[in-house]
């Protein structure tokens, strides 16, 4: 997240991914939960 200077950089560089509730969270991951969508 810091490497890409925030959400805009993450999206531009293709480093963003959407995973289901079975996703395994690893050390260093940055998470944003989507609720009601």
Contact map, one row per residue, 1 for C-alpha under 8 A:
1111111001000000000000000000010000000
1111110000000000000000000000000000000
1111100000000000000000000000000000000
1111111111001000000000000000000000000
1111111111000000000000000000000000000
1101111111000000000000000000000000000
1001111111100000000000000000000000000
0001111111110000000000000000000000000
0001111111111000000000000000000000000
1001111111111111000000000000000000000
0000001111111111000000000000000000000
0000000111111110000000000000000000000
0001000011111110000000000000000000000
0000000001111111100000000000000000000
0000000001111111100000000000000000000
0000000001100111110000000000000000000
0000000000000111111000000000000000000
0000000000000001111100000000000000000
0000000000000000111111100000000000000
0000000000000000011111100000000000000
0000000000000000001111100000000000000
0000000000000000001111110000000000000
0000000000000000001111111000000000000
0000000000000000000001111100000000000
0000000000000000000000111110100000000
0000000000000000000000011111100000000
0000000000000000000000001111100000000
0000000000000000000000000111110000000
0000000000000000000000001111111000000
1000000000000000000000000001111100000
0000000000000000000000000000111110000
0000000000000000000000000000011111000
0000000000000000000000000000001111100
0000000000000000000000000000000111111
0000000000000000000000000000000011111
0000000000000000000000000000000001111
0000000000000000000000000000000001111
